[in-house]
Amino acid sequence: MWKQSKWIAVLAVTLAGPAMAGTLPSLPNPPANYPTGELGRLVKLGEDIIMHTDTHPLTKDLVGNKLQCTSCHLQGGRAKTIGTFIGTATAFPAFSKREKTVQTLQDRINNCFMRSMNGKRPIIDTEASVAMASYVTWLSEGLPVAMNAQKPVTPYYSGTWPDKEVVPLIKKATHANYLNGQKIYQQRCQSCHGENGQGAGNFPPLWGNGAYNTGAGMSKLEKMTSWLEPNMPAGNANLTKQEAVDVTLFIDAQPRPSFNLQDHLLPKSEMGYYNSKVLKEKHDVRSNFKIFGLDVDAIRGDRRIR
């Protein structure tokens, strides 16, 4: 178990902000041993769901694409990089600007089903919901609680997620950046994710009906860029910040399902209470680019309407 002083040192690094954006914090190893008894069963079940979300019997009917939680949270959240689950549970309950409420860990996990999974939000306290939260909590075992009053993000990346340094690069992007991103995709991404972004094997689709929708974090240009730089290509992350911006522009300008919050909520009689003050929310490819003052048609160099 870490001493409190070491945890404070980690917080000092992560809260340093953009100046530390290119430096990955030092994360502890995940726990070596599963809990015993019924809790251990739930943790293992949660891990199985995280690894096989779109095919697991408890969640497959709630997933609307071909992604698993591990598609973004690499190695089932054990990877020591952006997207890790190590330390995540210590940040909750945490305030969410998106929902304008204080969210529990179960809230945060279940809301991903509506966005990254392009599916339906699981019911809180069902076995699947409790199991996933148990697994994520287990990966924070021994770490001090550090509830986040600003955003639902692990303390390791609270100050650097998303990377503020990429925003000016995105705002000044042109069609030339899109073309460079296409070239980068063909050279470093296509062999795993397919010529048309359809994915292959364990590598997820990046656009089209099988990919994340426009409400997902990965559809937000600054978040996708921030995730790509330290994580891709898999096993040999070597993108510069500008290259990460360019390939993000190319990928996120491709067609994908639009997001309408109401389409992803179960009927109230089934779902129960939805912990959010925001009940109407819509996004599409065009609106996600417009946030940065970009016209997606000009970026793509055509007049296609998405």
C-alpha positions in Angstrom: 0.0 0.0 0.0 1.3 3.4 -0.9 2.1 6.0 1.8 0.0 9.1 1.7 3.1 11.3 0.9 3.7 9.3 -2.3 0.1 9.7 -3.4 0.4 13.5 -2.8 3.5 13.5 -4.9 1.6 11.8 -7.7 -1.2 14.4 -7.4 1.3 17.2 -7.6 2.5 15.8 -10.9 -0.9 15.2 -12.4 -2.3 18.5 -11.3 0.6 20.4 -12.9 -1.4 20.6 -16.1 -0.3 21.1 -19.7 3.3 21.5 -18.8 3.3 17.8 -17.9 1.2 16.7 -20.8 4.1 14.8 -22.5 5.1 13.1 -19.3 3.3 9.9 -18.2 2.9 9.6 -14.4 4.3 6.6 -12.6 1.4 4.2 -11.8 1.6 1.3 -9.3 1.1 -2.3 -10.5 -2.4 -3.6 -10.4 -3.3 -6.0 -7.6 -1.8 -9.5 -7.9 -4.5 -11.5 -6.1 -8.3 -11.5 -6.6 -10.5 -11.2 -3.6 -11.9 -14.4 -2.2 -15.5 -15.6 -2.0 -18.4 -13.9 -3.7 -16.6 -10.6 -4.1 -13.8 -12.4 -6.0 -16.4 -13.9 -8.3 -17.9 -10.5 -9.0 -14.5 -9.0 -9.7 -13.7 -11.8 -12.1 -17.1 -11.5 -13.7 -16.6 -7.7 -14.1 -13.2 -8.3 -15.8 -14.8 -10.8 -18.2 -17.4 -8.3 -19.1 -14.8 -5.5 -19.6 -12.9 -7.8 -22.0 -15.9 -9.2 -23.9 -18.5 -6.5 -23.5 -20.2 -7.0 -26.9 -20.5 -10.8 -26.6 -20.9 -11.4 -22.9 -24.4 -12.8 -22.1 -25.0 -10.1 -19.4 -24.2 -7.1 -21.7 -24.3 -8.1 -25.4 -27.9 -6.9 -25.7 -26.9 -3.5 -24.4 -24.1 -3.0 -26.9 -24.9 -1.5 -30.3 -21.5 -1.9 -32.0 -18.4 -4.1 -32.1 -16.5 -2.6 -29.2 -15.5 -3.8 -25.8 -14.5 -1.7 -22.8 -10.9 -2.9 -23.3 -11.0 -1.2 -26.8 -10.2 2.1 -25.1 -9.2 0.9 -21.6 -6.3 -1.2 -22.8 -5.5 -4.5 -21.2 -8.9 -4.3 -19.5 -7.8 -1.1 -17.8 -4.5 -2.5 -16.5 -2.3 -0.6 -18.9 -0.3 2.1 -17.3 -1.3 4.9 -19.7 -4.3 7.1 -20.5 -7.4 5.0 -20.2 -6.1 3.1 -17.2 -8.5 1.9 -14.5 -5.7 1.9 -11.9 -6.7 4.7 -9.4 -10.0 5.4 -11.2 -12.3 4.3 -8.3 -10.5 6.7 -5.9 -12.0 9.7 -7.8 -15.6 8.7 -7.1 -18.1 10.1 -6.3 -17.1 12.8 -8.8 -18.8 15.8 -10.4 -19.5 15.5 -14.1 -19.9 18.6 -16.1 -21.7 16.6 -18.8 -24.4 15.3 -16.5 -24.2 18.3 -14.2 -24.5 16.0 -11.2 -22.2 14.1 -8.8 -21.7 10.7 -10.5 -21.0 7.3 -8.9 -18.6 4.8 -10.5 -21.5 2.8 -11.6 -23.0 5.9 -13.3 -19.8 6.5 -15.1 -19.4 3.0 -16.4 -23.0 2.6 -17.4 -23.0 5.9 -19.3 -20.2 4.5 -21.6 -22.7 2.0 -22.9 -24.8 4.8 -24.5 -21.8 6.5 -26.1 -18.7 4.4 -26.8 -20.8 1.2 -27.1 -23.6 3.0 -29.0 -26.1 1.0 -27.0 -28.4 1.2 -24.0 -27.5 2.2 -20.4 -27.4 -0.8 -18.0 -29.7 -0.7 -15.0 -27.8 0.4 -11.8 -27.2 -2.4 -9.3 -27.8 -5.2 -11.8 -25.2 -8.0 -11.6 -23.4 -6.7 -14.6 -23.3 -3.1 -13.3 -22.0 -4.2 -9.9 -19.5 -6.6 -11.3 -17.9 -4.0 -13.6 -17.7 -1.5 -10.8 -16.2 -4.2 -8.5 -13.5 -4.9 -11.0 -12.6 -1.3 -11.6 -12.6 -0.7 -7.8 -10.3 -3.7 -7.2 -7.8 -2.1 -9.6 -7.6 0.8 -7.1 -7.1 -1.4 -4.1 -4.8 0.2 -1.5 -4.9 3.7 -3.0 -6.2 6.6 -1.0 -9.6 8.1 -1.9 -9.2 11.4 -3.7 -12.7 12.4 -4.8 -12.7 14.7 -7.8 -14.9 17.8 -7.6 -14.1 18.9 -11.2 -14.4 15.9 -13.4 -14.7 12.1 -13.2 -11.1 11.3 -14.0 -8.5 9.3 -12.2 -6.1 11.5 -10.1 -3.2 10.3 -12.3 -4.6 12.2 -15.3 -6.8 14.8 -13.7 -4.6 17.7 -14.7 -3.6 16.5 -18.1 -6.8 14.9 -19.5 -7.6 16.1 -22.1 -4.2 17.6 -23.1 -4.8 21.3 -23.5 -1.8 21.7 -25.8 -3.7 20.0 -28.6 -6.5 22.5 -28.7 -4.7 25.2 -30.7 -3.4 22.6 -33.1 -6.9 21.4 -33.7 -8.4 24.9 -34.2 -5.9 25.8 -36.9 -6.3 22.5 -38.8 -6.9 22.5 -42.6 -7.5 19.9 -45.3 -3.8 19.4 -45.5 -3.8 18.0 -41.9 -6.6 15.7 -42.9 -4.6 14.4 -45.8 -1.6 13.9 -43.6 -3.8 12.0 -41.1 -5.0 9.8 -43.9 -1.4 9.0 -44.8 -0.5 8.2 -41.2 -3.6 6.0 -40.9 -2.6 4.1 -44.0 1.0 3.6 -42.9 0.5 2.9 -39.2 -3.1 2.1 -38.4 -4.7 0.4 -41.4 -3.0 -3.0 -40.9 -4.9 -3.4 -37.6 -8.0 -1.4 -38.1 -8.7 -2.0 -41.7 -8.7 0.0 -44.9 -12.2 1.2 -44.3 -11.9 1.5 -40.5 -13.9 -1.7 -40.1 -11.5 -3.3 -37.5 -10.1 -6.8 -37.6 -9.8 -9.5 -34.9 -9.2 -7.9 -31.5 -8.7 -4.5 -33.1 -11.9 -2.4 -33.0 -13.6 -0.5 -35.8 -12.9 3.2 -35.9 -15.8 4.4 -38.0 -19.0 3.1 -39.6 -21.9 1.5 -37.8 -19.7 -0.8 -35.8 -17.8 2.1 -34.2 -18.3 4.5 -31.3 -21.0 7.2 -31.9 -20.6 11.0 -31.9 -21.4 11.2 -28.1 -18.4 9.1 -27.2 -15.2 10.6 -25.8 -13.2 9.3 -28.8 -15.4 11.3 -31.1 -14.3 14.5 -29.4 -11.2 15.7 -31.2 -9.2 16.9 -28.2 -9.9 13.6 -26.3 -9.1 11.3 -29.2 -5.9 13.1 -29.8 -4.9 13.0 -26.1 -5.6 9.2 -26.1 -3.8 8.4 -29.4 -0.5 10.0 -28.6 0.6 7.8 -25.7 -1.2 4.7 -26.9 -0.9 4.2 -30.6 0.3 2.3 -32.6 -0.3 -0.5 -30.2 2.9 -1.7 -28.5 5.0 1.1 -30.2 3.4 4.4 -29.4 5.3 6.8 -31.6 3.0 9.6 -32.8 4.0 13.2 -32.3 1.4 15.5 -31.0 0.8 17.0 -34.5 0.6 13.5 -36.0 -2.0 12.5 -33.3 -4.0 15.6 -34.2 -3.9 14.8 -37.9 -4.9 11.2 -37.7 -7.7 12.1 -35.3 -9.0 14.6 -37.8 -9.0 11.9 -40.5 -10.7 9.2 -38.3 -13.3 11.4 -36.6 -14.3 13.0 -39.9 -15.5 9.7 -41.2 -19.2 8.7 -40.9 -20.4 7.1 -37.7 -23.7 6.9 -35.7 -25.0 10.3 -34.5 -25.9 10.6 -30.8 -29.3 11.4 -29.4 -29.3 10.8 -25.6 -33.0 9.8 -25.5 -32.4 7.0 -28.0 -30.0 5.3 -25.5 -32.0 5.3 -22.3 -34.2 2.4 -21.4 -37.9 3.2 -20.6 -38.1 4.9 -17.2 -40.3 2.0 -16.0 -37.3 -0.3 -16.6 -34.3 2.0 -16.0 -35.4 3.6 -12.8 -33.7 6.9 -11.7 -31.2 8.4 -14.2 -28.7 10.5 -12.3 -28.4 13.4 -14.6 -29.8 16.9 -14.9 -29.2 16.8 -18.7 -32.0 14.9 -20.5 -31.5 16.2 -24.0 -28.2 16.0 -25.8 -27.4 15.5 -29.5 -24.2 15.3 -31.5 -23.1 14.5 -35.0 -19.8 14.6 -36.8 -20.4 18.1 -38.0 -21.2 19.5 -34.6 -18.2 17.9 -33.0 -15.9 19.7 -35.5 -17.9 23.0 -35.2 -16.9 23.1 -31.5 -13.4 24.0 -32.6 -14.5 26.4 -35.3 -13.9 23.8 -38.0 -16.1 23.0 -41.0 -15.9 19.2 -41.5 -16.6 19.6 -45.2 -13.6 21.9 -45.7 -11.5 19.6 -43.6 -12.4 16.6 -45.7 -12.1 18.6 -48.9 -15.7 17.8 -50.1 -19.3 18.6 -49.5 -20.6 15.4 -48.2 -23.3 15.8 -45.5 -23.1 13.6 -42.4 
